[in-house]
Amino acid sequence: MARKAASTKAKSTKKSANQPKPASKKKAVTNKVLAWQDDPISKLPAIQVPVPTLGKAPLKLKIKGTGVSPGIYDTGTPQFRYWNAAAALRRGADFWAPLLRVKRWQPGAVLPVGLDEGQDLNAYYDREELAFFHDTAGGTVVYSAESPDVAIHELGHACLDAHRPELFDAPYIEVGSFHESFGDMSALLSALQLPSIRAAAMSGIKGRKSSQLSRLAEQLGWALRKIDPSLVNKDCLRNAYNSFNYADPDTLPDDAPASKLCAEVHSFSRVFTGAFYDILSAMLKIRSANPTDADLVAVAKDAARLLMDAITGAPVQPDYYAQVASHMIDADTARFAGRYRSALTKTFLKRKMIPPQALHGLSAVKGKGKGKAATGGGTAAAAQKPPKPKIHKVKLSAKDLGLGDGTLIVDAPIEQKSFPTAAAAIMHKNVDTNTNVQRATQRFVQMLVARNRIEKEPQPKHKVAAGEHGRHPRTHALVETAEGMKLVRRRFDCGPCC
């Protein structure tokens, strides 16, 4: 994995990483562009794809700066990077657009994209834009936007924020981790829209093994390993094929090597992402003992539907993993008459994301036809929108957290709803909602402090402190308000898991 990234040809770090390379001579092709199928250093080469329409409704995108005429450009050039990113982002937006409850970005009708906002091994979504960066590792300049996995991960944050904006600032480790997992699941599902990826990954998905699909952001992972081999997986940034089981974040450390689980949101996200990859495999087996390419396409679409139904219906609470998991089971009952029930329940039980008691409320579904939602005649029961969240104003000692004097105020949303089926039997660890919210919020802030993720003084946009590339991006900030000093989220990033 220590080979040079294929997407760049830098021989020296003396030249500015922002200095554009000369455009290659364009061939007489105007209806196609060249783009990576997978990550720049994966085994799959770049291919020609139809020119993507960034401004296509409803999820419109616009790359900042001067546009580039369509054509076939050499890999490693700014012109190639432009259309490569455009192809990936359009593919992801087209996949999610039919499934989003709100078909409009949080920033507005158009989501801006900054392909190179400065020096860092990272990328982020901040409710203003998708921002990508570059940096040098092992003598090679790495552009985060050049990886379809990274680009669609960040797009996933924007899609989830459009669908369920209540999650953006919820101060719970499981909610923040799920947002990161959704970015990775977005990369998986969008990749499966390419026939070449399906062909390369089919055996791995069927056998529940590591695959071309499961290995996410290989190039960025390679670059981060040059800084510290323990930061990421040995062959990628994060691998959806993993064996991490759920553990209460209270019991986990704030930091750990990538081989272990910790309370940091990228690390903890791997629990849900791993479960989702297992579910794809199990759903494929249910659909056919000898699945075809068409079966894999259908399973990806069905899994996405269940996921979005569950996200819509699952209330925002500290135990968010259990809420989404149980609502995916509910959604399968309502949408597919329980067709995928065994795939969901066995996986979530094995991963310890729901207790066995959570299944007692399930209705019998054998022999029943598909529900109204499956035929387009209605909405799955699990997808009914919860009531408006109640905001708990959690007050913490700023001094105890090393954040100055006085009191730190953290707005913690909590939603309550009845659980008609699977979710009815979830055994909450804390009956006292106020106590549970207080505990989960304090643990979340402690993790942010330990990871140096809180911006204590206002910083210029895109500023990255020296020596902190890819390691401690500031995701939150302290803001003075009429109520006092308040913690707010600034962005979601794709940074290293540990």
C-alpha positions as CSV (number, residue, x, y, z in Angstrom):
1,M,0.0,0.0,0.0
2,A,3.0,2.2,0.1
3,R,3.0,2.7,-3.6
4,K,2.6,6.2,-5.0
5,A,-1.0,7.4,-5.5
6,A,-1.9,7.0,-9.1
7,S,-3.8,10.2,-9.4
8,T,-0.8,12.5,-9.0
9,K,2.6,12.8,-10.6
10,A,4.4,15.0,-8.1
11,K,8.1,14.3,-8.0
12,S,9.0,16.9,-5.4
13,T,7.2,19.0,-2.7
14,K,9.1,22.1,-3.7
15,K,6.4,23.3,-6.0
16,S,3.2,24.8,-4.6
17,A,0.5,22.1,-4.3
18,N,-2.0,24.7,-5.6
19,Q,0.0,25.3,-8.8
20,P,-2.2,24.0,-11.6
21,K,-0.7,21.5,-14.1
22,P,-1.0,22.1,-17.8
23,A,-4.2,20.7,-19.3
24,S,-3.7,17.6,-21.4
25,K,-4.7,17.7,-25.0
26,K,-8.4,17.1,-25.2
27,K,-9.7,14.4,-27.5
28,A,-12.7,15.1,-29.7
29,V,-15.2,14.0,-27.1
30,T,-17.6,16.4,-25.7
31,N,-20.4,14.2,-24.3
32,K,-18.0,12.1,-22.0
33,V,-15.6,12.9,-19.2
34,L,-13.0,10.7,-17.5
35,A,-13.6,9.7,-13.8
36,W,-12.4,7.2,-11.3
37,Q,-14.7,4.3,-10.7
38,D,-13.4,3.9,-7.2
39,D,-10.6,5.4,-5.1
40,P,-7.6,6.8,-7.1
41,I,-5.3,4.0,-5.8
42,S,-7.8,1.2,-6.0
43,K,-7.3,-1.5,-8.7
44,L,-10.0,-0.1,-11.0
45,P,-8.9,2.4,-13.7
46,A,-10.6,5.7,-14.6
47,I,-13.3,5.3,-17.2
48,Q,-15.4,7.5,-19.5
49,V,-18.8,8.5,-18.2
50,P,-21.5,10.8,-19.5
51,V,-21.1,14.5,-18.7
52,P,-22.8,15.0,-15.3
53,T,-25.2,17.9,-15.0
54,L,-24.3,19.6,-11.7
55,G,-27.2,21.9,-11.7
56,K,-29.8,19.1,-12.1
57,A,-32.8,19.6,-9.8
58,P,-33.8,18.9,-7.1
59,L,-30.3,18.5,-5.5
60,K,-28.3,21.1,-7.4
61,L,-24.6,21.4,-7.0
62,K,-22.1,24.0,-8.1
63,I,-18.3,23.7,-8.1
64,K,-16.8,27.1,-7.0
65,G,-14.5,28.9,-9.3
66,T,-14.1,28.9,-13.1
67,G,-15.9,26.1,-14.9
68,V,-14.2,23.5,-17.1
69,S,-15.3,22.5,-20.5
70,P,-16.3,18.8,-20.7
71,G,-13.6,16.5,-22.2
72,I,-11.2,13.7,-21.6
73,Y,-8.4,15.1,-19.5
74,D,-5.3,13.3,-18.1
75,T,-5.6,12.1,-14.5
76,G,-3.7,14.3,-12.1
77,T,-4.8,17.6,-13.8
78,P,-7.1,20.2,-12.3
79,Q,-9.5,19.6,-15.3
80,F,-9.7,15.9,-14.5
81,R,-10.3,16.6,-10.8
82,Y,-13.1,18.9,-11.7
83,W,-15.1,16.4,-13.8
84,N,-14.1,13.4,-11.6
85,A,-15.6,15.2,-8.5
86,A,-18.7,16.3,-10.6
87,A,-19.4,12.7,-11.7
88,A,-19.1,11.3,-8.2
89,L,-21.2,14.0,-6.5
90,R,-23.9,13.9,-9.2
91,R,-24.1,10.1,-8.8
92,G,-24.6,10.4,-5.1
93,A,-27.1,13.2,-5.3
94,D,-29.1,11.3,-8.0
95,F,-29.2,8.2,-5.8
96,W,-30.5,10.0,-2.7
97,A,-32.8,12.6,-4.3
98,P,-35.9,10.3,-4.6
99,L,-35.5,9.1,-1.0
100,L,-35.1,12.4,0.9
101,R,-38.0,13.8,2.8
102,V,-36.9,17.4,2.0
103,K,-35.5,17.8,-1.5
104,R,-33.5,21.0,-0.8
105,W,-30.1,21.5,0.8
106,Q,-29.8,23.2,4.2
107,P,-27.6,25.9,2.6
108,G,-30.3,26.6,-0.1
109,A,-31.3,25.4,-3.5
110,V,-27.7,24.9,-4.6
111,L,-24.9,23.3,-2.6
112,P,-21.5,24.9,-3.3
113,V,-18.5,22.7,-3.6
114,G,-14.9,23.9,-2.9
115,L,-12.5,21.4,-4.6
116,D,-9.4,22.7,-3.0
117,E,-9.8,25.0,0.0
118,G,-6.2,24.7,1.3
119,Q,-3.8,22.3,2.9
120,D,-5.1,19.4,5.0
121,L,-5.7,15.7,4.7
122,N,-9.4,16.1,5.2
123,A,-12.8,17.3,3.9
124,Y,-15.9,18.6,5.5
125,Y,-19.6,19.7,5.3
126,D,-20.5,22.8,7.3
127,R,-24.0,23.8,6.2
128,E,-22.5,26.3,3.8
129,E,-20.6,24.0,1.4
130,L,-18.7,20.8,0.8
131,A,-15.0,21.7,1.3
132,F,-12.1,19.5,0.1
133,F,-8.3,20.0,0.6
134,H,-4.9,18.8,-0.5
135,D,-1.7,17.9,1.3
136,T,1.6,16.1,0.6
137,A,2.4,12.6,1.9
138,G,5.3,10.4,0.8
139,G,6.3,13.0,-1.8
140,T,2.8,12.8,-3.4
141,V,0.1,15.5,-3.4
142,V,-3.2,14.0,-2.4
143,Y,-6.5,15.8,-3.2
144,S,-9.3,14.6,-1.0
145,A,-12.0,15.5,-3.6
146,E,-10.4,13.1,-6.1
147,S,-11.7,10.1,-4.1
148,P,-15.3,9.3,-4.9
149,D,-15.6,7.7,-1.5
150,V,-14.6,11.0,0.3
151,A,-16.6,13.2,-2.0
152,I,-19.8,11.1,-1.5
153,H,-19.1,10.7,2.2
154,E,-19.3,14.5,2.6
155,L,-22.3,14.7,0.3
156,G,-23.9,12.1,2.5
157,H,-23.7,14.5,5.4
158,A,-25.5,17.2,3.4
159,C,-28.2,14.7,2.3
160,L,-28.8,13.5,5.9
161,D,-28.9,17.2,7.0
162,A,-31.6,17.9,4.4
163,H,-33.6,14.8,5.4
164,R,-33.2,15.1,9.2
165,P,-31.7,18.5,10.2
166,E,-32.5,17.7,13.9
167,L,-29.4,15.5,14.0
168,F,-26.8,18.1,13.0
169,D,-26.2,19.6,16.5
170,A,-27.5,16.8,18.7
171,P,-24.7,16.5,21.4
172,Y,-24.7,12.7,21.6
173,I,-21.9,10.4,20.6
174,E,-24.3,7.9,18.9
175,V,-25.9,10.7,16.8
176,G,-22.6,12.2,15.7
177,S,-21.3,8.7,14.9
178,F,-24.4,7.8,12.9
179,H,-23.9,10.9,10.8
180,E,-20.4,9.7,10.0
181,S,-21.7,6.2,9.3
182,F,-24.3,7.6,7.0
183,G,-21.5,9.3,5.0
184,D,-19.8,5.9,4.6
185,M,-23.1,4.1,3.8
186,S,-23.7,6.8,1.2
187,A,-20.4,6.0,-0.4
188,L,-21.2,2.3,-0.4
189,L,-24.7,2.7,-1.9
190,S,-23.6,5.2,-4.5
191,A,-20.7,3.0,-5.6
192,L,-23.1,0.2,-6.1
193,Q,-24.7,2.3,-8.9
194,L,-21.7,1.5,-11.1
195,P,-21.8,-2.0,-12.8
196,S,-18.0,-2.3,-12.5
197,I,-18.1,-1.9,-8.7
198,R,-20.9,-4.4,-8.4
199,A,-18.9,-6.9,-10.5
200,A,-15.8,-6.3,-8.5
201,A,-17.6,-6.5,-5.1
202,M,-20.2,-9.2,-5.7
203,S,-18.1,-12.1,-4.3
204,G,-17.1,-10.1,-1.2
205,I,-20.7,-9.1,-0.5
206,K,-22.0,-12.6,-1.0
207,G,-19.4,-14.1,1.3
208,R,-19.4,-11.2,3.8
209,K,-15.7,-10.5,3.2
210,S,-13.6,-7.4,2.6
211,S,-14.2,-6.2,-0.9
212,Q,-13.6,-3.4,-3.5
213,L,-16.8,-1.9,-2.0
214,S,-16.1,-2.2,1.7
215,R,-12.6,-0.5,1.5
216,L,-13.3,3.2,1.8
217,A,-11.0,6.1,0.9
218,E,-7.9,4.0,0.2
219,Q,-5.8,7.0,-0.9
220,L,-6.6,9.2,2.1
221,G,-5.9,6.3,4.3
222,W,-2.5,5.7,2.6
223,A,-1.6,9.4,3.2
224,L,-2.6,9.3,6.9
225,R,-0.6,6.2,7.5
226,K,2.4,8.2,6.4
227,I,1.8,10.4,9.5
228,D,0.9,7.6,11.9
229,P,0.2,4.0,10.9
230,S,-2.2,3.5,13.8
231,L,-4.5,6.2,12.7
232,V,-6.4,4.2,10.0
233,N,-6.9,0.8,8.6
234,K,-3.9,-0.9,6.9
235,D,-5.6,-0.8,3.5
236,C,-8.0,2.1,3.6
237,L,-9.4,4.9,5.8
238,R,-12.3,2.8,7.1
239,N,-13.5,-0.7,6.2
240,A,-17.2,-1.5,6.2
241,Y,-16.2,-5.1,6.7
242,N,-15.4,-5.2,10.4
243,S,-16.3,-7.1,13.6
244,F,-16.9,-4.1,15.9
245,N,-19.9,-4.6,18.3
246,Y,-21.8,-2.0,20.1
247,A,-20.6,-0.8,23.5
248,D,-21.9,2.0,25.6
249,P,-19.8,5.0,24.7
250,D,-19.5,5.7,28.4
251,T,-17.3,2.6,28.7
252,L,-15.0,3.4,25.8
253,P,-11.8,5.5,25.8
254,D,-11.6,8.8,24.0
255,D,-8.7,7.6,21.9
256,A,-7.5,4.2,20.5
257,P,-5.6,2.9,17.5
258,A,-7.8,2.0,14.4
259,S,-7.7,-1.6,15.4
260,K,-9.9,-0.9,18.4
261,L,-13.1,0.9,19.1
262,C,-13.2,4.3,21.0
263,A,-15.8,7.0,21.7
264,E,-14.6,9.3,18.9
265,V,-17.3,9.6,16.3
266,H,-15.4,8.2,13.3
267,S,-14.2,5.2,15.3
268,F,-17.7,4.5,16.7
269,S,-19.4,5.0,13.4
270,R,-17.8,1.7,12.3
271,V,-20.2,-0.3,14.4
272,F,-23.2,0.8,12.4
273,T,-21.4,0.8,9.1
274,G,-20.2,-2.8,9.7
275,A,-23.7,-3.8,10.6
276,F,-25.0,-2.3,7.4
277,Y,-22.5,-4.1,5.3
278,D,-23.5,-7.4,7.0
279,I,-27.2,-6.6,6.3
280,L,-26.5,-6.0,2.6
281,S,-24.9,-9.4,2.4
282,A,-27.8,-11.1,4.3
283,M,-30.4,-9.3,2.2
284,L,-28.7,-10.5,-0.9
285,K,-28.9,-14.1,0.3
286,I,-32.6,-13.8,1.1
287,R,-33.3,-12.4,-2.3
288,S,-31.4,-15.2,-4.1
289,A,-29.2,-18.2,-3.4
290,N,-27.3,-17.4,-6.6
291,P,-27.7,-13.5,-6.9
292,T,-27.3,-11.6,-10.1
293,D,-26.2,-8.1,-10.8
294,A,-29.9,-7.1,-10.9
295,D,-30.4,-8.6,-7.4
296,L,-27.6,-6.5,-6.0
297,V,-29.1,-3.4,-7.6
298,A,-32.4,-4.2,-6.0
299,V,-31.0,-4.9,-2.6
300,A,-29.0,-1.6,-2.5
301,K,-32.3,0.2,-3.2
302,D,-34.3,-1.7,-0.6
303,A,-31.6,-1.2,2.0
304,A,-31.6,2.6,1.3
305,R,-35.4,2.7,1.6
306,L,-35.3,0.9,5.0
307,L,-32.5,3.2,6.2
308,M,-34.3,6.4,5.2
309,D,-37.6,5.2,6.7
310,A,-35.8,4.5,9.9
311,I,-34.0,7.8,10.1
312,T,-37.3,9.6,9.5
313,G,-39.1,7.8,12.3
314,A,-36.3,7.2,14.9
315,P,-36.5,9.8,17.6
316,V,-33.4,11.8,18.5
317,Q,-32.2,10.3,21.7
318,P,-28.8,9.4,23.3
319,D,-29.3,5.7,22.3
320,Y,-29.7,6.6,18.7
321,Y,-28.2,3.4,17.3
322,A,-30.9,1.2,18.9
323,Q,-33.6,3.7,17.7
324,V,-32.5,3.4,14.1
325,A,-31.9,-0.3,14.2
326,S,-35.4,-1.0,15.6
327,H,-37.0,1.3,13.2
328,M,-35.3,-0.4,10.3
329,I,-37.0,-3.6,11.5
330,D,-40.3,-1.8,11.7
331,A,-39.8,-0.3,8.3
332,D,-39.2,-3.8,6.8
333,T,-42.5,-5.0,8.4
334,A,-44.4,-2.1,6.9
335,R,-42.7,-1.8,3.6
336,F,-41.7,-5.4,2.7
337,A,-44.0,-7.4,5.0
338,G,-40.9,-8.6,6.9
339,R,-39.0,-10.0,3.9
340,Y,-35.7,-9.0,5.3
341,R,-36.5,-9.4,9.0
342,S,-34.0,-12.2,9.7
343,A,-31.2,-10.2,8.0
344,L,-31.9,-7.2,10.2
345,T,-32.6,-8.9,13.5
346,K,-29.8,-11.4,13.4
347,T,-27.3,-8.7,12.5
348,F,-28.4,-6.1,15.1
349,L,-28.6,-8.8,17.8
350,K,-25.1,-10.1,16.9
351,R,-23.7,-6.5,16.9
352,K,-25.4,-6.0,20.3
353,M,-27.2,-2.9,19.0
354,I,-30.6,-4.0,20.2
355,P,-31.4,-6.4,23.1
356,P,-33.5,-9.6,22.4
357,Q,-36.4,-8.0,24.3
358,A,-36.7,-5.4,21.5
359,L,-38.1,-8.0,19.2
360,H,-41.0,-9.0,21.3
361,G,-43.2,-6.2,20.0
362,L,-43.0,-7.3,16.4
363,S,-46.2,-8.2,14.6
364,A,-46.4,-11.6,12.9
365,V,-45.9,-11.0,9.2
366,K,-45.7,-14.4,7.6
367,G,-48.0,-14.9,4.7
368,K,-48.9,-11.2,4.4
369,G,-48.5,-9.1,1.3
370,K,-46.4,-6.0,1.0
371,G,-47.6,-3.0,2.9
372,K,-49.0,0.2,1.3
373,A,-45.6,1.8,1.5
374,A,-44.1,-0.9,-0.7
375,T,-46.5,-0.1,-3.5
376,G,-46.2,3.6,-3.3
377,G,-49.6,4.1,-1.7
378,G,-48.5,5.4,1.6
379,T,-45.7,5.9,4.1
380,A,-44.2,3.1,6.2
381,A,-45.4,3.2,9.9
382,A,-41.8,3.5,11.0
383,A,-41.3,6.6,8.8
384,Q,-43.9,8.8,10.5
385,K,-42.2,12.0,11.6
386,P,-41.6,12.3,15.4
387,P,-43.0,15.4,17.2
388,K,-40.9,18.5,17.4
389,P,-37.9,17.9,19.7
390,K,-37.9,19.3,23.2
391,I,-34.6,21.1,23.9
392,H,-32.9,20.4,27.2
393,K,-30.4,23.2,28.1
394,V,-27.6,21.2,29.7
395,K,-25.3,23.3,31.9
396,L,-21.8,22.1,32.4
397,S,-18.8,23.5,34.3
398,A,-16.6,25.1,31.8
399,K,-13.7,25.1,34.2
400,D,-14.0,21.3,34.9
401,L,-13.8,20.8,31.1
402,G,-10.8,23.1,30.7
403,L,-12.9,25.6,28.7
404,G,-12.5,28.7,30.8
405,D,-14.6,30.0,33.6
406,G,-18.4,30.0,34.0
407,T,-21.0,27.7,32.7
408,L,-21.1,26.0,29.3
409,I,-24.6,25.7,27.8
410,V,-25.3,22.8,25.4
411,D,-28.7,22.5,23.7
412,A,-29.7,18.8,23.7
413,P,-32.7,17.9,21.7
414,I,-34.9,14.9,22.7
415,E,-37.8,13.5,20.8
416,Q,-40.5,11.2,22.3
417,K,-42.8,8.9,20.3
418,S,-44.8,5.7,20.8
419,F,-43.2,2.5,19.6
420,P,-45.9,0.3,17.9
421,T,-43.7,-2.6,17.0
422,A,-40.0,-3.5,17.4
423,A,-39.1,-0.3,19.2
424,A,-41.8,-0.9,21.8
425,A,-39.7,-3.3,23.8
426,I,-36.4,-1.4,23.8
427,M,-35.0,-1.5,27.3
428,H,-33.7,2.0,28.1
429,K,-30.8,2.1,30.5
430,N,-32.0,5.3,32.1
431,V,-35.7,5.9,32.7
432,D,-35.0,9.4,33.9
433,T,-34.8,11.3,30.6
434,N,-33.2,14.4,32.1
435,T,-30.5,12.3,33.8
436,N,-29.9,10.3,30.6
437,V,-29.6,13.5,28.4
438,Q,-27.3,15.2,31.0
439,R,-25.0,12.1,31.1
440,A,-24.8,11.6,27.4
441,T,-24.2,15.3,26.7
442,Q,-21.4,15.6,29.2
443,R,-19.8,12.5,27.8
444,F,-20.0,13.9,24.3
445,V,-18.4,17.2,25.3
446,Q,-15.6,15.4,27.3
447,M,-14.8,13.4,24.1
448,L,-14.6,16.7,22.1
449,V,-12.3,18.2,24.7
450,A,-10.1,15.2,24.8
451,R,-9.8,15.1,21.0
452,N,-9.2,18.9,20.8
453,R,-12.2,19.4,18.5
454,I,-13.5,22.6,20.1
455,E,-12.6,26.0,18.6
456,K,-12.2,28.3,21.6
457,E,-11.5,31.4,19.6
458,P,-13.0,32.5,16.3
459,Q,-10.9,31.3,13.4
460,P,-10.9,32.4,9.7
461,K,-12.8,29.9,7.5
462,H,-10.7,27.0,6.3
463,K,-7.8,27.8,8.7
464,V,-5.9,24.7,9.9
465,A,-3.4,25.1,12.7
466,A,0.1,24.0,11.9
467,G,0.9,20.4,12.7
468,E,-2.8,19.4,12.9
469,H,-3.5,18.3,9.4
470,G,-6.0,15.5,9.4
471,R,-5.7,14.9,13.1
472,H,-7.8,17.3,15.1
473,P,-10.2,19.2,12.9
474,R,-12.3,21.6,14.9
475,T,-15.9,20.4,14.5
476,H,-17.4,22.6,17.3
477,A,-17.0,26.1,18.6
478,L,-17.7,28.2,21.7
479,V,-20.1,31.0,21.0
480,E,-21.1,33.9,23.2
481,T,-24.9,34.3,23.4
482,A,-27.3,36.2,25.6
483,E,-27.7,33.0,27.7
484,G,-23.9,32.7,28.1
485,M,-21.2,30.6,26.4
486,K,-22.7,27.9,24.2
487,L,-21.3,24.9,22.3
488,V,-22.3,24.7,18.6
489,R,-21.4,22.4,15.8
490,R,-19.5,23.9,12.9
491,R,-19.0,21.0,10.6
492,F,-18.8,17.3,10.0
493,D,-15.5,16.1,8.5
494,C,-14.2,12.8,7.1
495,G,-11.1,12.8,9.3
496,P,-9.3,9.7,10.6
497,C,-11.2,7.4,12.9
498,C,-8.7,7.6,15.7
